[in-house]
């Protein structure tokens, strides 16, 4: 079973240590999961999917997602946008687009 752990971790800009802390396992154990030397138990797979905010199918490379996963910062932007009123959304988008074009 090939897991996409390293790919997802790098997209998320996380270290192995940060992931191991989230999973409450040793750095060595997580490293072995990522390298394929050790297979995680089903409950650990669920924790990994939660950590990376992906589905189990994606984690197990059974589902293709065309857009790469969002970083925590991008997720925060999306969540803030969903909570904002229409004017705030418009102002924020305008500001971001002005910085891109410079």
LUMPAMI-871409 format. One line per 3 residues: number of its first residue (from 1); their letters; for each residue x, y, z of N, C-alpha, C. Coordinates in nm, 2 decimals, m for minus. Layout:
<lumfis>
NUM = a = X Y Z X Y Z X Y Z | ...
</lumfis>
This chain:
<lumfis>
1 = xxx = 0.08 m0.12 0.00 0.00 0.00 0.00 0.09 0.12 0.00 | 0.07 0.21 m0.10 0.16 0.33 m0.11 0.07 0.45 m0.06 | 0.13 0.51 0.04 0.06 0.63 0.10 0.13 0.76 0.04
4 = xxx = 0.05 0.86 0.03 0.10 0.99 m0.02 0.15 1.08 0.09 | 0.20 1.03 0.19 0.23 1.11 0.31 0.33 1.22 0.29 | 0.44 1.19 0.22 0.55 1.29 0.20 0.49 1.40 0.11
7 = xxx = 0.43 1.36 0.00 0.38 1.46 m0.09 0.28 1.56 m0.02 | 0.19 1.50 0.06 0.09 1.59 0.12 0.16 1.67 0.23 | 0.25 1.61 0.30 0.32 1.69 0.41 0.39 1.80 0.35
10 = xxx = 0.46 1.78 0.24 0.54 1.89 0.18 0.44 2.00 0.13 | 0.33 1.96 0.07 0.23 2.06 0.02 0.18 2.15 0.14 | 0.17 2.08 0.25 0.12 2.15 0.38 0.23 2.23 0.45
13 = xxx = 0.35 2.22 0.40 0.47 2.29 0.46 0.49 2.24 0.61 | 0.48 2.12 0.63 0.49 2.06 0.76 0.62 1.98 0.77 | 0.68 1.97 0.89 0.79 1.88 0.91 0.74 1.75 0.96
16 = xxx = 0.83 1.65 0.95 0.79 1.52 1.00 0.76 1.53 1.15 | 0.84 1.61 1.22 0.82 1.63 1.36 0.68 1.68 1.40 | 0.64 1.78 1.32 0.51 1.85 1.34 0.40 1.74 1.32
19 = xxx = 0.41 1.66 1.22 0.31 1.56 1.19 0.31 1.46 1.31 | 0.43 1.41 1.35 0.44 1.31 1.45 0.38 1.37 1.58 | 0.40 1.49 1.61 0.33 1.55 1.73 0.18 1.55 1.72
22 = xxx = 0.13 1.58 1.60 m0.02 1.58 1.58 m0.07 1.44 1.60 | 0.00 1.34 1.55 m0.04 1.20 1.56 m0.01 1.14 1.70 | 0.06 1.21 1.78 0.10 1.15 1.91 0.18 1.02 1.89
25 = xxx = 0.28 1.03 1.80 0.37 0.92 1.78 0.51 0.97 1.77 | 0.61 0.88 1.78 0.75 0.93 1.77 0.78 0.97 1.63 | 0.89 1.06 1.62 0.93 1.10 1.49 0.98 0.98 1.40
28 = xxx = 1.04 0.88 1.47 1.09 0.76 1.40 0.97 0.68 1.34 | 0.86 0.67 1.42 0.75 0.59 1.38 0.69 0.66 1.25 | 0.67 0.79 1.26 0.61 0.86 1.15 0.70 0.85 1.02
31 = xxx = 0.83 0.86 1.05 0.93 0.85 0.94 0.91 0.72 0.87 | 0.89 0.61 0.95 0.88 0.48 0.89 0.74 0.47 0.81 | 0.64 0.53 0.86 0.51 0.53 0.78 0.54 0.60 0.65
34 = xxx = 0.61 0.71 0.65 0.63 0.79 0.53 0.72 0.72 0.43 | 0.81 0.64 0.48 0.91 0.57 0.39 0.85 0.44 0.34 | 0.74 0.39 0.41 0.68 0.27 0.37 0.74 0.15 0.45
37 = xxx = 0.83 0.18 0.54 0.89 0.07 0.62 0.79 0.01 0.72 | 0.69 0.09 0.75 0.58 0.05 0.85 0.45 0.09 0.80 | 0.35 0.00 0.81 0.21 0.04 0.77 0.13 0.08 0.89
40 = xxx = 0.06 0.20 0.88 m0.02 0.25 0.99 m0.15 0.17 1.01 | m0.19 0.16 1.14 m0.31 0.09 1.17 m0.43 0.18 1.12 | m0.55 0.12 1.10 m0.66 0.20 1.05 m0.69 0.33 1.13
43 = xxx = m0.68 0.32 1.26 m0.71 0.45 1.34 m0.60 0.55 1.32 | m0.48 0.51 1.29 m0.37 0.60 1.26 m0.39 0.67 1.12 | m0.44 0.59 1.03 m0.47 0.64 0.90 m0.58 0.75 0.91
46 = xxx = m0.68 0.73 0.99 m0.78 0.84 1.01 m0.72 0.96 1.07 | m0.63 0.95 1.17 m0.56 1.06 1.23 m0.48 1.14 1.12 | m0.41 1.06 1.04 m0.33 1.12 0.93 m0.42 1.20 0.83
49 = xxx = m0.53 1.14 0.79 m0.62 1.21 0.70 m0.67 1.34 0.77 | m0.70 1.33 0.90 m0.74 1.45 0.97 m0.63 1.56 0.98 | m0.51 1.51 1.00 m0.40 1.61 1.01 m0.38 1.68 0.88
52 = xxx = m0.39 1.62 0.77 m0.37 1.68 0.64 m0.49 1.73 0.58 | m0.61 1.71 0.64 m0.74 1.75 0.59 m0.76 1.70 0.45 | m0.75 1.57 0.44 m0.77 1.50 0.31 m0.86 1.38 0.34
55 = xxx = m0.92 1.32 0.24 m0.99 1.20 0.26 m0.90 1.08 0.27 | m0.95 0.97 0.32 m0.87 0.85 0.33 m0.84 0.80 0.19 | m0.93 0.81 0.10 m0.91 0.77 m0.04 m0.79 0.85 m0.10
58 = xxx = m0.79 0.97 m0.07 m0.67 1.05 m0.13 m0.54 1.01 m0.06 | m0.55 0.99 0.07 m0.43 0.95 0.14 m0.37 0.82 0.09 | m0.46 0.73 0.06 m0.43 0.60 0.01 m0.40 0.60 m0.14
61 = xxx = m0.40 0.71 m0.20 m0.38 0.73 m0.35 m0.49 0.65 m0.43 | m0.61 0.66 m0.38 m0.72 0.60 m0.45 m0.82 0.70 m0.51 | m0.78 0.83 m0.50 m0.87 0.93 m0.55 m0.78 1.04 m0.60
64 = xxx = m0.80 1.08 m0.72 m0.73 1.19 m0.78 m0.79 1.32 m0.75 | m0.72 1.42 m0.70 m0.77 1.55 m0.68 m0.68 1.64 m0.76 | m0.74 1.71 m0.86 m0.66 1.79 m0.95 m0.59 1.91 m0.89
67 = xxx = m0.66 1.98 m0.80 m0.60 2.09 m0.73 m0.52 2.04 m0.61 | m0.40 2.10 m0.60 m0.33 2.05 m0.48 m0.39 2.10 m0.35 | m0.37 2.04 m0.24 m0.43 2.07 m0.12 m0.39 2.21 m0.07
70 = xxx = m0.48 2.27 0.00 m0.46 2.41 0.05 m0.36 2.40 0.16 | m0.28 2.51 0.17 m0.19 2.52 0.29 m0.28 2.57 0.41 | m0.23 2.56 0.53 m0.31 2.61 0.64 m0.35 2.76 0.62
73 = xxx = m0.25 2.84 0.57 m0.28 2.98 0.55 m0.39 3.00 0.45 | m0.39 2.92 0.34 m0.49 2.93 0.23 m0.63 2.89 0.29 | m0.63 2.79 0.37 m0.75 2.74 0.44 m0.81 2.85 0.53
76 = xxx = m0.72 2.92 0.60 m0.76 3.03 0.69 m0.82 3.14 0.60 | m0.76 3.17 0.49 m0.82 3.28 0.40 m0.96 3.24 0.35 | m0.97 3.11 0.31 m1.10 3.07 0.26 m1.21 3.07 0.37
79 = xxx = m1.17 3.03 0.49 m1.27 3.03 0.60 m1.30 3.17 0.64 | m1.21 3.26 0.64 m1.24 3.40 0.67 m1.33 3.46 0.56 | m1.31 3.43 0.44 m1.39 3.48 0.33 m1.53 3.43 0.34
82 = xxx = m1.55 3.31 0.38 m1.69 3.25 0.40 m1.76 3.32 0.51 | m1.69 3.38 0.61 m1.76 3.44 0.73 m1.78 3.59 0.70 | m1.71 3.65 0.61 m1.71 3.79 0.58 m1.84 3.83 0.50
85 = xxx = m1.87 3.96 0.52 m1.98 4.01 0.44 m1.93 4.04 0.29 | m2.02 4.07 0.20 m1.99 4.08 0.06 m1.89 4.20 0.04 | m1.91 4.31 0.11 m1.81 4.42 0.09 m1.67 4.38 0.13
88 = xxx = m1.66 4.32 0.25 m1.53 4.28 0.29 m1.46 4.18 0.20 | m1.54 4.09 0.14 m1.49 3.99 0.04 m1.44 4.07 m0.08 | m1.52 4.16 m0.13 m1.48 4.24 m0.25 m1.35 4.32 m0.22
91 = xxx = m1.35 4.39 m0.11 m1.23 4.47 m0.07 m1.10 4.39 m0.06 | m1.11 4.27 0.00 m1.00 4.18 0.02 m0.95 4.13 m0.11 | m1.04 4.09 m0.20 m1.00 4.04 m0.33 m0.94 4.15 m0.41
94 = xxx = m0.99 4.27 m0.41 m0.94 4.38 m0.48 m0.79 4.41 m0.44 | m0.77 4.41 m0.31 m0.64 4.44 m0.25 m0.54 4.33 m0.30 | m0.58 4.21 m0.29 m0.49 4.10 m0.33 m0.45 4.11 m0.48
97 = xxx = m0.55 4.13 m0.56 m0.53 4.14 m0.70 m0.44 4.26 m0.74 | m0.45 4.37 m0.67 m0.37 4.49 m0.69 m0.22 4.46 m0.66 | m0.20 4.37 m0.56 m0.06 4.34 m0.53 0.00 4.24 m0.63
100 = xxx = m0.08 4.16 m0.69 m0.04 4.06 m0.79 0.01 4.14 m0.91 | m0.06 4.24 m0.95 m0.04 4.31 m1.08 0.08 4.40 m1.07 | 0.14 4.42 m0.95 0.25 4.52 m0.94 0.38 4.45 m0.97
</lumfis>
